[in-house]
């Protein structure tokens, strides 16, 4: 159940926009302070200083994707809101996050891309009743008509946070598989793996390796935040 029932802004208490739990003024403030801008690495969206090389050193840790689209910084605002969203306390935040994703895709000319969500661990829907990435995908499809293809699935029940980086990397390669192998991706200009937060990169890399066996075009990844 959402902690927000009286349609007031979670941050300031003013009337919200009618659906997201945030007022327009706070949304604008979050966008101004959280969305990435300036000179960014074209591969991983990390900020570059003027005297830095063309690509930042971190790029080599994201194998399998041409580019990691990271929309916002993992600052105090995004950390708090994502925690509320992922915990199920404010599912209404999906409308705000989906609007950020839509605006980014529009700015980058990627509205015709196909989003392939990173699948949740097996049993998550049964245990928790929902998945935050799936909810974002449903909102993107219904509100903005973004093409979503749920063609991957996980065969395990292990939570990633219990594993080290090396364990995650090896584990994900073993438990990802195609849920629907009949989907044809070759006809699309861009295919984008989608997740809410980028941490170790193990999940996205494993998913990219699997997709790369069927899709020979440009493959990238999109996340709301990068925790790096």
Secondary structure, 3 states (H helix, E strand, C coil): CCCCCCCECCCCCCECCCCCCCCHHHHHHHHHHHECCCCECCCCCCECCCCCCCCCHHHHHCCCCCCEEEEECCCHHHHHHHHHHHCCCCHHHHHHHHHHHHHHHHHCCCCCCEEEECCCCCCHHHHHCCCHHHHHHHHHHHHHCCEECCCEEECCCCCHHHCCHHHHHHHHHHHEEECCCCCCCCCCCCEEEECCEECCCHHHHHHHHHHCCCCCCCEEEEEEEECC
